[in-house]
């Protein structure tokens, strides 16, 4: 048996992928039910600053009326998964008259091992 068959050499690779963002808008706006700026005004503002980059998601919640979310986030993760996390975290700090701005970064980490020749 040759030495080549008794030993194997492997390498571990780590790859991180995250979204490339274009200023000036951040990733999320969470709009309270009695906020001074309503969901439609938020949508128009986002469209003027970054056309076709954001979607307005109206929700049925006692304090939160809508969430404006960067479309690329929903391309990386399921919208319902994102909304559940956002609402779970935001509902503890928002009042119905607030608009919260948030940064949401998604990083995908991949590790693989490959056999070396």
N, C-alpha and C positions, 0 to 999 in steps of 0.2 A: 504494500500500500504506500503510495507516495505521500510526502508531507502535505501536499495540496489537499488531499482528501481528509486528513485528520484535523485540520484547522480551518475555521472560517473567519473571515474578517467582515465586519459590518460597520456601517456608519449610521448615526442617527441624525435626521434632518429636522429642523424646526422652521416652520414657515408661518409668518403672521401677515394677515391681509386685513387692511382696514380701508374705510371709505376715504377718497380724496374729496375734500369739501371746498366749495366755492363761497367766499364771503359775499355779502355781509350777514345773511340770515344764519341763525343757528338751526338746530335740528327740530325743535318742538316749541310750540306755544300751547299752553293749556289755558283755556278760556273759561272763567267762572260765569255762572248764570246771570249775575248782575254786574259784570265787569263793565268799565267805562267804554271799552271797545268791544263790539260784538263779533260773532264769528264771521259774518259776511264782510265786515270792514277788515278783519284780520286776513281773510282770503284775498281780498282786493290788494291789500298792502303787499302780501307775499307775491302775488302775481305781478305787481308793478316792479318789485325788486329782483325777483328771480322767477321769470316766467316758466310755467310748467314744471317747477321743481318741488312743489308742495301740494298736499291734498288736505282738504278740510274734512274731518270726520266728526259728525254730530253724534252725541251720545245721550243716553237716558240715564242721568245721574243727578242726585239731589243738589249738588253744588257746581258741577262741571257741565258746561253746555257743549263744548267742542274741543277737539285737539287738532292743531295744524301740524302735520308731520311731513318731513322730507320724504319724497317718493323713493329715493334710493334705499332708505332704511327698510321699506316694505318689500323691496326687491331682494334684500338679504335675509330677512326673517318674516315669518307670517304676521300679517297685520293684527290678528287676534292675540297672538302671543305678546307682541309689543304693547298693544293697548292694555291688556291685563296687567302687565308690569308697570306701565306708566300710571294707570289709575290707582293701583295698589299703593304706589309710592306717593303720588301727588295728593290723594284724598286726605292724607294725614296732615298736610301743610297748607292746603288751599282753602280760602274762604270764597263765598260765591261772588265777591266783588273783585277778585284778583285775576291777573293774567300772569302765569308763570312761564318763564323762558327756560328751556333746558337743552343741554348738550347730551346727545346720546351717541356713543361710539360703539360700533360693533367690530370686534376683532375676531377673526377666525384663525384658530391655531391648528396646524396640521403637523403631525409627527409621523414619520415613516422610517422604516429600516429597509435598507436594500443590501443585497449581497454584493460584496466587492469581488471583482475578478481575481 
